[in-house]
Amino acid sequence: MSHAAARIDETRLWQRHVDMAKLGGLAKGGVNRQALSAEDAAARRLLGEWAAARGYDVFGDAIGNLYVRRPGTENDAAPVVTGSHMDSQPTGGKYDGIYGVLAGFEALEALDDAGVRTKRPVQVVAWMNEEGSRFQPGAMGSAVWAGHYDLAAMLAVKDRTGVVLADALRDTLTAAPCRQVDGFDRGFHAYIEAHIEQGPRLEAERKTIGVVTGIQGSQRYTVDVTGEEAHAGTTPLRVRKDALKSAVAIVAALERHMHDPADVVRFTVGRFECKPGSPNTVPGHVHFTIDFRHPDAAVLARLGDGIAKVAAAAAGPCKVEVARITDVPPTVFDPRIVDLVRAQATALGLSNMDMPSGAGHDAMHVAPFCPSGMIFVPCERGVSHNEAEAATPADLAAGARVLVEALHALADE
């Protein structure tokens, strides 16, 4: 173990998670810390306080991404960057996303504690709104940074209560102020994101480190089914335009369309809203969402392109509108970063395995701009996006040790 890896403090890293989990903490042990909420602002403020105590530079960009920078001996050199996100699902776990930010910060502290001076700056980023649970689409901060989404369009997005993102960002920056920079610096030397696996493979294979080779592609859709409200007791079934009945038929047809004996396709209807929601009124409108993922770009395109056609054929007497919100192709990580992560894990004596990511991550937007990769650590039973999400202090620290070694190597190039 090198000097930097040896200075990863398991207790300190665990306590950072405990402290962050109090911000938006829920009764069952999870967190509700959605993007640009008061809880998110508190988390940003706490990270800023920790960074200030170390003398690190803290700054933000126009979409609300937050950066913590440890200087290098050649401070104008392109930085090596790590990080993830601080926002959560409404009933999320206390490791999803925040682990990557805290492991990155722990890596900065370990470099300090080991007396390491790197040639390049090493930078931690907390990407804004990765989850997309409050403001859609998800991975917004990294996608705007990459130029994949338009800044003005994203600032105008509203949450379900009508709050405009630009206003929520203003309030967040008032509660957690930091230096703001113009534009987006895409000149990273390299990027590595640490994350809990959010799946069961590492635990099942009894491996400590997942060497992530890529991320499967994903598409998200909204579907609006419009019928006609009517009296439940007087309107004959044969003349109804029941939006709920049509929506259920559409979902069933899409399940058949997406059927995959190999169980590689991931198809999810995650939000389903029926209006007016009265027990004795035939529903006049249904809104639902689709999350569709696959590692093969051709399969992703073929099945995704069929969604609107299948929905229209199954809508019956109702009208249906299908909108594709996001279309993210599969990501293949740079072989050099993949090899580096694997080599560092092996050198540290940590069991490891190559694996793809089933979930999307901010790294998929960074990968086109610089050599990128990810490090996974196990989570209990693979449970995530759930208050029961759990990880061990030892596994979190192990991932941070691999991370700091990889960052150190890249920062001296």
Salt bridges, closest charged atoms under 4 A:
ASP19 OD1 - LYS22 NZ 3.91
ASP57 OD2 - ARG179 NH2 2.48
ASP87 OD1 - HIS85 ND1 3.11
ASP96 OD1 - HIS85 NE2 3.44
ASP96 OD1 - HIS195 NE2 3.13
ASP96 OD2 - HIS385 NE2 3.23
GLU106 OE2 - ARG12 NH2 2.68
GLU109 OE1 - ARG12 NE 3.61
GLU109 OE2 - ARG16 NH2 2.90
GLU109 OE2 - ARG54 NE 3.12
ASP112 OD2 - ARG54 NH1 3.71
ASP112 OD1 - ARG70 NE 2.61
ASP113 OD2 - ARG12 NH1 3.10
ASP113 OD1 - ARG54 NH1 2.98
GLU130 OE1 - HIS85 NE2 3.14
GLU131 OE2 - HIS85 NE2 3.83
GLU131 OE1 - HIS385 NE2 3.23
ASP159 OD2 - ARG134 NE 2.91
ASP167 OD1 - ARG170 NH1 3.34
ASP171 OD1 - ARG170 NH2 3.24
ASP224 OD1 - HIS285 NE2 3.05
ASP224 OD1 - HIS287 ND1 3.07
ASP263 OD1 - ARG266 NH1 3.66
GLU273 OE2 - ARG160 NH2 2.55
ASP291 OD2 - ARG220 NE 3.27
ASP291 OD1 - ARG293 NE 2.70
ASP305 OD1 - ARG324 NH2 3.01
ASP327 OD2 - ARG324 NH1 3.22
ASP339 OD1 - ARG342 NH1 2.87
ASP354 OD2 - ARG342 NH2 2.80
ASP412 OD2 - HIS408 NE2 3.18
GLU413 OE1 - HIS189 NE2 2.62
GLU413 OE2 - ARG336 NH1 2.73
